Every structure is written in C-alpha cells, then in structure tokens.
Amino acid sequence: MQQPIEETFWTPHFSDPEGNWGQVADRTVGFSGADLENMLNEAAIGAARNNATEISMSDIEESATKVKLGPAKKRLQSDEDKKITAYHEAGHAIVTRFLKHTDPVERISIVARGMSLGHTLIPPTGDRTHETKSRLLEQITAMLGGRAAEEVVFNEMTSGAASDIAQATKIAKSMVVEFGMSDLGPINFGPDMGMGDFGQMEWYEGAQNSPAFMERIDTETKKFLDAGLKSATRIVKANRKLLDKVSKALIDKETLDRGDFEKIVGNK
C-alpha cells in the first residue's frame, strides 16, 4: 500500500510525477504510517532548504534514509579512515551481491549517521513469515562482509565491525537456543512465554543449563559465526577487483544507490 499512498500525497508537488516510486516503496518497507508522514515532511523541508518549489527524488531518498538511520553528520575523517569505511561498506555490499538468498543492495554510503560511519541498506523485497536456516546463515555472512574486507585489504581489524558482530552473534545464538538449527537439535534453551489468567503475557525462566552445556551452546554459536566469516572472506577474495571499484566509487561520490552499484557489479 505504500506506493499509492505516497503518490496520492505528493505527485501534485513532485518535480517528476513519473519518478521511481517503486524504488521508494522498496526503501520504505517496514515504515509505519507515521514514518511515511515524517519522511515526506522531511523531504519537503529539504526541498525548501534548497530553495526548490517542488520535491525531487533525491529529497525523498535523503529523507527516507534520515528517518531510518538518523541525520547525516559531518565528521572530519582522514583519508585513511574514509578508505577503511569505504572498503568496509563495499565488503557488505559485495558479499550480499554474491549470496543466493539475500535481497538486493539498495544503497551504500560512507556518510556518517547516528553512531555509524557508513551504512549498507538491504531492505527486504517483500514480507516473509518464515526465515530459513539458509537465509539466516547468509545474513550472518553478509553482516561479516565488512570485517572480511578489512582483513583481506588491510590485513587488519577495526572497531567499526562491532555492531555487525553483535547482530551476527544475536542471530547465530537464536539459531542455537531458540530455533533448534544447530547440531544440538530441536531444543529451546531460552525462557518460556505463556498467557496468564487475565490475558497478560508471562515469562518463565527456562531450565538452568550446566556450565558444560553452556559451553556447547557457545561452541555451536561460534561455528555459525566462523562459517559466515569464512564464506564472506572467500567471496571478497574472489571479487577483489569489484570490491576495489565499489570502494573507489564510494570515496569519490560518498553514496551509491542501487543503480550505481549494479552498474559496477551487475544485477542480482
């Protein structure tokens, strides 16, 4: 429903009524009605700041990113820092491009927003009720693509991968303790949830696991993470020339949309 909603509100004031609203709809998957309203208001403010009488697609793109990730921050970065960030984000994008079950990369940027120095947006192409083990493993691999690029290109590791590692670890651990996807089998090791007498949700502490069994959970979690990093490193090494091209384009332009990225690496 997002595409017609946006067109209804904004086509009369839009500089290009035939603009790529499908791309905007892809970028705003998961946005609530309030998020969409905020995005369009921010786009109008952005156009006004540029003394424009109509809203452009670039205004919409920027406002969607602002709502999702926060406003752009002008941070002084050395050439070395910018290069590391570019390769890190390019690593995410390249790995995602060559995985079978991941969605297409929508936007890559080395413009700082919030606490991050850059971002790679990979919005889902549609709603999913279930997540398969294959998709979850590839999500972990894509998340570790930045760390893999750092190690391959610079033979070094940086603190910039901290958030990626935290997210990947969360998925890997859920696969073990909640989804029963590890060699430990279909067992839930987390807390239980149930409905109380008055319809309220109640949480019950799960059975206490022995230190030895907790070690087995950690081992299974690490297996998923190690496999993801190994796969990401293999993809980065196999596509090093494309990685270099994407990184150079990021350093030159700071932001690449899906079209820019696919001109370099081809369509997914």
Secondary structure, DSSP 8 states (H G I E B T S, - for coil): -HHHHHHHHHGGGBS-TTS-HHHHHHHTTT--HHHHHHHHHHHHHHHHHTT-SSB-HHHHHHHHHHHHH--EE-----HHHHHHHHHHHHHHHHHHHT-SS-----EEE-SEETTBS-EEE---SS--S---HHHHHHHHHHHTHHHHHHHHHHS---GGGHHHHHHHHHHHHHHHHTS--STT-S---S-EEEE-TTS-EEEE------HHHHHHHHHHHHHHHHHHHHHHHHHHHHTHHHHHHHHHHHHHHSEEEHHHHHHHH---
